[in-house]
Each structure stands twice: as structure tokens, then as C-alpha cells.
């Protein structure tokens, strides 16, 4: 999963791509679905604190639309992204979790690098 965007309050905008695979590491031989995602709404944000003037850690939860290659659309789905920068809970892991209710729940964290930037004040 890859993407970028911004959120403030309940407003969210962002886009990215995803690939669902049956094995690790993901590859073209074990990919079962792929597509793009669009952020619709920020549900919540738990801040882990500002690490420096340009980075903040935390856990945003977003409502997203999944646009699968081939035309299937799933909305809403929930995307939770954890960035461990700052004073995080000991159990926090750098991860992404994606679920769409009873359709699927990718609740095994996908590890990677997550970065949240802090926009400068006007």
C-alpha cells in the first residue's frame, strides 16, 4: 500500500495504490487484486506528539473508497495508519490496517515506513 494526502478535523483528501497478495514478499505471481484508494473522511486522529517542526506521530483512521482494477468499487472501507514518531504506546507498531466490514479485514499489520508531516502555520 502506498499513498499520500492530508487531513484536518474530519476533512481528508488523499490517494494511493494497493495490491493484495497471497504471499510475502508481494509479487506479480501471488497478487490476487490491486487498484487505487481515495480518502473520503477522517474519522479520528490520535497524536503521539510532535517529534520536530516537520514530523508528528500518531494514528489517523480514515474512511476510504477502494477502486479495484477491473471496476469493482468498495465504499466505505476503513484505513488505519500508524506512525510511531513521538510518545507512542508501547504496543504501537509502524503499520497499516485496511478493512471493509464483513467483506474483508486485513488486520495483520503491513509494515513499512510511515511519515506524517506537520504543515507550517500561516
Buried (B, 14 or more C-beta within 10 A) or exposed (E): BEBEBEBEEEEBBBBBEBBBBEEEEBEEEEBEBBBBBBBBBBBEBEBBEBBEEEBBBBBBBBBBBBBBEEEEEBEBBBBBBBBBBBEBEEEBEBBBBBBBEEEBEBEEEBEEEBEBEEEEEE
